[in-house]
Amino acid sequence: DGGITQSPKYLFRKEGQNVTLSCEQNLNHDAMYWYRQDPGQGLRLIYYSQIVNDFQKGDIAEGYSVSREKKESFPLTVTSAQKNPTAFYLCASSQGDATNEKLFFGSGTQLSVL
Amino acid sequence: AQSVTQLGSHVSVSEGALVLLRCNYSSSVPPYLFWYVQYPNQGLQLLLKYTTGATLVKGINGFEAEFKKSETSFHLTKPSAHMSDAAEYFCAVSVAQGGGSNYKLTFGKGTLLTVNP
């Protein structure tokens, strides 16, 4: 089955630690996205990539980093500079531009701080 | 800059009753509009979208939404609620930036729908 796989489902971060969230897609989509979801806040865009080896900051990129070395993979690193990392993180992809095309979402990773 | 307002963070209906989830947007140019649904601990799924053409859009699971430019609204409706409709619903708007071809997608804060037996 085609889709987006996020791992792990739950992740715990110690203070000062960097953690990496995995996102893999086998939909052959060019564009991939990372969103952060906080209760009652909707989704906020962290980073997006429209092509391999290229990515752009979204609305809340500070404290996060990404890479796009392969079309199917778009890992997100939550760095120690992100002081409030506890949230639900969603990865998504789209065939074309997500702004007028359907977004396909993974099942998310819940990140919590120990 | 565009914005999306979902009126009511929580809506409760009885099974079989009408579902109405409200979404208003602000934009100086014609937008693209979307409704997504999220079940607990899952990602979002597209319910329906409006780009151009017919203003009444039908989606999956019996949902539909009507684009009303004069009211800057895109409310989501379903004639008869089912227990399986209980989820969180997000309205999203996509607008061209600066009159160019770059669009920005903005999500509303979501409305949690509960369905009572």
Interface residues (C-beta under 8 A of the other chain):
Chain A: I4 G40 Q41 G42 L43 R44 L45 L90 A92 D97 A98 T99 N100 K102 L103 F105 G106 S107 G108 Q110
Chain B: S9 Y32 Y36 N41 Q42 G43 L44 Q45 L46 K49 T51 F90 S94 Y103 K104 L105 F107 G108 K109 G110
